[in-house]
Amino acid sequence: MARRGRKRPSEKGAYLVEFALVFPLFLLLVLGIVEFGRYFFVQHTIQFATREGMRLATVGTRLNDQSGQQMTREASIIQKIKEKAAVAVDPASLSIYIYPIASDFSDPANWQDLPPDAGTSLQYMRIRTRYTFRFITPLIGAFFPGRQAQIEAQTTYRNEVFD
């Protein structure tokens, strides 16, 4: 009969084998939580920044630059989006598109190539913000082409009456 507290010789390495089997799965789970938490934080921040840019655009507001000069509406919208997105991403890495849309809410051809245009009063407009998210963990990034994912936020709005 074996004494209490003592392990039988057949159980000596069992804990080590069980740990070796479970630890990679646990590590994958923890890294996945961290990476996808970061991904969703960036996605939410870009959506928020795009919505804030749209709010500025809707009423025709213009911001001032660092020297106090009034910027164009387009530059004001872009600055607002970059300012709000800076919490989570490098603002220089954002692609921001501002353009008028058709009456059926479809995008114009080659909208990516159009210069920023905030439109005129009562015109329907769209703002798209794109960001390429890069995964830090190679194990999680391996599930995505090039270890990156495209994040895009868009908003459609109608300009109010303004001067």
C-alpha positions in Angstrom: 0.0 0.0 0.0 1.4 3.5 -0.9 1.8 6.1 1.7 -0.3 9.3 1.6 1.3 12.3 -0.2 3.7 10.1 -2.1 3.2 9.7 -5.8 3.5 6.4 -7.5 6.4 6.1 -9.8 4.1 6.0 -12.8 2.7 9.5 -12.0 6.0 11.3 -11.6 6.1 12.9 -15.1 2.3 13.1 -15.6 2.1 16.7 -14.5 4.9 17.8 -16.8 3.3 16.0 -19.7 -0.1 17.5 -19.0 1.4 21.0 -18.7 3.3 20.5 -22.0 0.0 19.6 -23.7 -2.1 22.4 -22.2 0.3 25.3 -22.1 0.5 26.0 -25.9 -3.3 26.1 -26.1 -3.4 28.4 -23.1 -0.8 30.7 -24.6 -2.7 30.8 -27.9 -5.8 31.7 -26.1 -4.2 34.6 -24.1 -2.3 35.9 -27.2 -5.6 35.8 -29.2 -7.4 37.7 -26.6 -4.7 40.4 -26.5 -4.4 40.7 -30.3 -8.1 40.8 -31.0 -8.7 43.2 -28.1 -6.1 45.5 -29.8 -7.8 44.9 -33.2 -11.3 45.8 -31.9 -10.0 48.8 -30.0 -8.4 50.2 -33.2 -11.5 49.4 -35.2 -13.7 51.2 -32.8 -11.4 54.2 -32.6 -11.4 54.6 -36.4 -15.2 54.4 -36.5 -15.4 57.0 -33.8 -12.9 59.3 -35.5 -14.8 59.0 -38.8 -18.1 59.8 -37.2 -16.5 62.9 -35.5 -15.2 64.1 -38.9 -18.7 63.6 -40.3 -20.2 65.7 -37.5 -17.8 68.5 -38.3 -18.5 68.2 -42.1 -22.3 68.2 -41.7 -22.5 71.7 -40.4 -19.8 73.2 -42.7 -17.4 74.0 -39.8 -13.8 75.0 -40.5 -10.9 74.6 -38.1 -7.9 76.8 -37.7 -4.4 75.5 -38.3 -1.5 76.0 -35.9 -0.8 79.5 -37.2 -4.4 80.5 -36.7 -5.3 80.5 -40.4 -8.7 79.0 -41.3 -8.4 75.7 -43.2 -10.5 74.4 -45.9 -13.5 72.2 -45.0 -11.7 69.1 -46.4 -8.5 69.8 -44.4 -10.6 70.5 -41.3 -12.4 67.1 -41.6 -9.1 65.3 -42.2 -7.5 67.0 -39.3 -10.4 66.1 -37.0 -10.3 62.4 -38.0 -6.6 62.2 -37.5 -6.8 64.0 -34.2 -9.4 61.6 -32.9 -7.8 58.4 -34.3 -4.4 59.3 -32.8 -5.4 57.6 -29.6 -4.9 54.2 -31.2 -3.0 54.6 -34.5 -0.4 56.7 -36.2 -2.5 59.4 -38.0 -0.1 59.4 -41.0 -1.0 55.8 -41.8 -4.7 56.6 -42.3 -6.2 56.9 -45.8 -9.2 59.3 -45.8 -11.5 59.8 -48.7 -14.2 62.5 -48.8 -16.5 62.6 -51.9 -20.1 63.3 -53.0 -22.3 60.3 -53.7 -25.0 59.7 -56.3 -28.7 60.1 -55.5 -29.1 56.3 -55.2 -26.3 56.4 -52.5 -23.8 54.6 -54.7 -20.1 55.6 -54.9 -18.8 57.3 -58.0 -16.4 55.4 -60.3 -12.8 55.5 -59.0 -13.8 57.2 -55.8 -10.3 56.3 -54.4 -8.7 58.6 -56.9 -10.9 61.7 -56.4 -9.5 64.7 -54.5 -11.2 65.3 -51.2 -14.5 67.2 -51.7 -16.7 68.1 -48.8 -19.6 69.2 -51.1 -22.1 72.0 -50.9 -25.2 72.6 -48.9 -27.8 69.8 -49.0 -25.5 67.5 -50.9 -25.1 63.8 -49.9 -21.5 62.9 -49.0 -19.4 60.0 -47.9 -16.3 59.7 -45.7 -14.2 56.6 -45.7 -11.3 56.0 -43.5 -9.0 53.0 -44.1 -6.2 51.6 -41.9 -4.0 48.6 -42.3 -3.8 46.8 -39.0 -0.7 44.7 -38.5 -0.7 41.8 -36.0 2.2 41.7 -33.6 2.0 38.0 -32.7 3.3 35.8 -35.5 1.1 33.0 -34.4 -2.1 35.0 -34.6 -0.9 36.9 -37.7 -0.4 33.6 -39.5 -4.2 33.3 -39.9 -4.3 36.6 -42.0 -2.7 37.2 -45.4 0.5 39.2 -44.8 -0.1 39.2 -41.1 -2.4 42.2 -41.5 -6.1 43.1 -41.9 -7.8 46.1 -43.5 -10.0 48.2 -41.2 -12.5 50.5 -42.9 -15.0 52.9 -41.5 -17.5 54.9 -43.5 -20.2 57.3 -42.9 -22.8 58.9 -45.2 -24.3 62.2 -44.4 -26.2 65.2 -45.9 -24.7 68.6 -45.6 -26.9 71.1 -43.7 -27.6 74.5 -45.1 -24.5 76.6 -44.5 -22.6 79.5 -46.1 
